[in-house]
Amino acid sequence: MKYNKMERLIAWFRYEKVISVLKKHQGGVMVDIGCGTDGTLLNNVEQYLSVGYGFDRDVPVDFINDGSKIKLNHIDDLHAGLDLADESADNVTLLAVFEHLEKPEVILAECHRILKPGGRLICTVPTWMAKPILEFMAFKLKVIDVDSIEDHKRYYSKKQLREFAETKFTTEKCQYFELGVNCFGVFVKD
């Protein structure tokens, strides 16, 4: 999906949260699940990585990685698993992804599998307060993608996100941001 100006602005706020974590934990392998067509987040944090892998259904099937340390991969079904070795990643990001998944617990387990001990799962999700705002912006104002909002299967409170993640991880940080319409979580694999 190509972002319009409003969606790019919203995404940038999420990126800033991730960058603040990566600056503290530089180096290593990062996996961005839901990286979009061009791996924007990975490209913005490349300086903090040894290698970055992006997975998304919007990466073109015939996409050719150019030899850089950012590797983008088309994936039709996230629930089928990622083509990465066990304990091969230092950080995994899912920004505005969990709310779109039929079985988020399957992806959470996959993140746990590919993260090294001490690795971080970094995610954002919309809160229940975001639901009417996002629907208004999509359906009435038409400034964000209607299909994306219609695809939301759930919204999270801070408590719900923490409880969900703590089935596999330990919470390092879980907080509201963007005036409470999103949650930001950093969870560590023991």
N, C-alpha and C positions, 0 to 999 in steps of 0.2 A: 504494500500500500504506500503510495506517495502521500506525504503529509502536506496539508496546506499551512499557511502561516500561523494560524491559531494552534494547530496541532503540534507544529514545530516548537512553538513557545512553551506549550504544556510539557512536551517531551524534554525540553531543555531543563526545566525545574527538576525533573526526575534524574537527568544526567548529573546535575550538580550534586545531588545527594550521593550518588555512586562515586563520583570523583573524589568527594571528601573522604570516603572510606579507602579508596584505592591509593590515595596519597600517603596514608598511614601504613599501608600494607603493600608496598610496591614490589614489582617483579612477579615472576611466575606466570602461570597459565590461567587465562580467563575464558569462560564460556558464557556467551550471551544468548539465551534462549528467547526467541522472539526478536531477533536482531533487525528485522525489516529488510527491505530490498538491498540496502547498501552498507549495513553494519555501521551506522552513524556513531553509536556509542563506542564501539570498539575503535573506530578511527579517532575519536576524540580522546581516548585514554591510552592509545598505543604507546606513548612514552613511558607508561607505568608497567608495561607487560613484556614478557619474553615472547609470548605468542597468544593470539586471541582467536577463538573459534566462535562463529555465529551460526545459529540454526534458525530457519524460518521457512514457512511455506511460500513466502513472497520472494525469496531468493530465486532467480530464474533457474530452471532445471539445468540449462546448459551453461551456467555461470562457470567461468574459468578463473581459478585463483592465480594471481599474477606472480607468485613467489614471495610476496611480502609476508610479514609475520601475522597478518590478519587473514584468516581462512573462513570464507562464507560457504555455507552448505544448505542446499534445498532439503527440506524434510516435509513429507506429506502428512505424517501422523506422529506428533510428539509422543503419544502414548506408546509407540512401538520402540522407544528407546533411542539413545544417541550412540553414534559410532565413535565412542571414546572408551579408553581403557578405564578400569576401576582405579579410583584414587589418583586420577591424572590431572585434576584441576585445583587451583588455589582459590579461585573465586568463581561463582556462578551467579549471573544476574538474570532476573525475570522482571522486567519493568512493564507493568500493565499487561500481564500475561495470565496469571492464575484465574482471573475472573472470566476468561474465555474458555477455560478447559472443562470438558465433561467430567474428567476424573483427575482433579488436581493432586490427589494423594499419590497417583502413579508417577507424576512428574517430580513431586517432592522426593519420592524414593529414588528416582533416577538421579536427582541432584545429589542425594546422599551417597549414592554409589560412585559417582565420578569425582566427588570432592575428596581431597586428601584430609587426614585428621588435622584439625585446626583450620581447615578451609572455611570460607564464608559463603553463605547463600545471601544474596542481596536482592531484595524485591520491593516492588511497590504495588499496591492494589487500591482501587477506589473504595471509599467508604459508602455507607448507606446514605449519608448526607449528599454524596455526589450524584446519586441516581437521578433525582429530579432536575438537577442542574445540567448534567450531561444530556438528558433527554430533551430539555428545553433548547440547549445549544445545537443539538443534532436535528431535532424534528421541527422546531419553530424557527430558529435563527439560521439553521443550515450552515454553521461555521465549523462543525466537526463531522466526521464520517458517520452517517446513519447506520450503515451495515455493522460497523464496529460496535456501536452502542447496542444495537439489536442483538448482537452476539454475546453480550454479557450474561453469564449464567448465575452470577452471584456478586455480592458486595460484602465487605468485611468491616467489622469494627477492629480497633486495635487489639482488643482481647481475643477476638476470633482469629485474627492473623497469628497472634502469639501462640494460642492453643493449637492451631493447625500446624505451625512450624515445629512446635515443641514435641510433636510425635516422633520427630527424627533428629532435631537439633536443639542446641541451647541458645537462648536469646541473649544477644549482645546489646541490641538496641531495637526498640519497637516504638514508633512515635507517629503522631499525626503531623502532616505538613500541608501546605497550600490551604491554610485556614480550615483544616479538618476534613477536606474532601478526599484526601489520599492518606494512606498509611505507608510508612517506610520501615522496613525491617532488615536487620542484619542478624543472621543466625549462624552459629558455629557448629561444625561437626566435631564431636568429641573424639 
